[in-house]
């Protein structure tokens, strides 16, 4: 989380929302008001580094999130 806060501060991002996806996954969304760039951070309780799927009871599918990001470009 420290790295996300550091870089969002360096790039003048503001936190727009903070919430939970089901119960285990906390999301943070930051946006730069100058050019609307975004940073999303998903923190899954009890997980280290891993590849989550919706069947894992995390409420988030890593592949889907990555595809959603890259499909914009």
N, C-alpha and C positions, 0 to 999 in steps of 0.2 A: 504494500500500500504506500510505503514511503516514496518509492520510485514514481508512482502515479501522481502523487501530490507534488513532488519536485518538478516533474516535467509539465504538469498542468499549470503550475505557477510560473515556470519559465516562459511558457507560451501564452500566458494571460488567458487561460481557460477559467470558466466559472462552473461550479457544480450546478447542474440544472435539476437533477432528480436523484433520489436515493430510494431504493425499494427492495422488496423481496420477491423472488420467483419461488413458488410454493413456500417452503420453510427453510431449506438449506442454503439457498443461493441468494446472496445480497448483491445488488447491482448498484453501480455508481456511474452516472453519465455527466460528462463535462463537455462544454462547448466554448469555442472561441467566438466572441460576438463580432469580430471584425470580418471573418470569412466563413463562419459557420462550420469549421472543422470540429470533429467530435472525437472524444475518447470515451470508451466504455470499459469498465472494469467489473468483472464478475468474480466474486469471492464465494467459494463453496465451503461451508463449515465442515470440518473434519477431513478435508482433502488437502493433499500437498499439490504436487504437479501431476495432473492426470487428464485423461480424455474422457469427459463425461458424456453420457447419453441420457435421453429422457427416461429410459427404463431404469436408470440408476437412482431414481427418486430425488434427483437434483433439480428437476424442472428445466434443465438446459441441455441442449445437444451441441457439443463443441463444433462438430462439422457443419451444422446448420448455421451457427453464429458466424463462422468463418466464411461460409458461402454467402450469407446475407451481406457481409462487409464487401467482399470482392465483387459481387454481382452489381454493385453500384457503379463500378468503374469499368 
